[in-house]
C-alpha cells in the first residue's frame, strides 16, 4: 500500500521519484475529465489521478449524479413512456439504493431530514429542467452510459458517454450537465472539449458523429452552491475588516468607500476618459484620478481599477486604523473583491436556466481532440518520469481541494497573488 501522505510530504517538485512499489502507477488511460483536470493544473492531476488523494463529496456533485441516474433510466424506456410522471416514479424507485450505495457518496454528506428534503427538491428541479429543453419522446436513443476505449494518436483514452442518439445524418453525442451554461466563447469551447473527445473515440471505432449536444438541465445546482460559497467568503472578509477597525459599521463604511473608488475607476477606464476617484467623509483629495488611453483594453481597465482601489484602501486605512495601515488595506481590498465575486455569483444564480449548447462536428474538431489527447498524454508521461508536476496558479485555486497542500499555490498566495 502506497503511503500517499508521506509521498506528498517527502517528494517536493523536481526530486527523484520513489523507487519500486513506493511509486504510484501512472494512469492507464486518459479520460475527458482527467484531460480537463490536466488543462486546469498538472499538479491537481498529480494529486487526484496519480496519488488518488480523496476529495470531499459535494452536494451539487452528488445531486448531479442522482439526476444523471434518473435521466439514464428514463431514456432507456421506449419512446412514448418518457414522461415527467415516469421520471418521478424512477426517482422513487432508485432512491433507496442510491442513498446507501457507497459509490454515490450520499452518506458522506451527512444530511439531516430537512437537508435531505431540500436535496430531493433540488434533484427534482434538475430532472424537471430536462423536460424544458427537449421532448424525450422525440429522441431516437442509440444507447446510454456507453463505455468506449480507443487510442488517439498513441494516447490511450477511455470514457463513458451519457447518451448517443441517432440524428438525421449521423450520431449525436449528448451529455447532461448540472453546472451553468458557458457565457463566453472560451468557456463554450472548454465544455465542448469533452464531447469532441467522445466523437473522436467513436470515430476511431468506426462510428460517425455529426453533432455534439450539452444539456444544462440543472444549472441552478452549481450556481446556487457557488453563490453560497461566495456570500460566505464575503461575510468572512467583512468580519476580518471589522476585527481591525473595531466594529462592523465602520468596516462596511470603509469597504463601500473603496468599492466606490474602484467602480468609478473601472467605468472611467472602460469609457476611455480620465476617471476621478470620489471620496466620502474626509473632504480631501477631491480630484484624485487615473489617466487612461482612449482605447483602453481589459489590462488597462484592470490596472486602473487596481491602482484606484489600492489608493483608496490606504486612504481609508490611514483614517480608520493608522497603526495598521498595511493589514487593513489588504483586508479592505480582499473584502471588496469578495463582495464583487458574491454579487456576480448571486446574479448568475438568479439567471440560471436549463439550456442547450450544440456543435456540428467537423474534421477539424476530431483532429483537435486527437491532437490534444496525444499532447496531454506526452506531457503527463514526461512529468511522471521526472516526478515533477508543476502547479498552474489562478482564480480556480480557491476552489481546488488540494490547495492547502500545494506549494505552488502557497508561493503564489504569499506573493500577493500577482496576475497570471
Order of alpha helices (4+ residues) and beta strands (2+ residues): alpha-alpha-alpha-alpha-alpha-alpha-beta-beta-beta-alpha-beta-alpha-alpha-beta-beta-alpha-alpha-beta-alpha-alpha
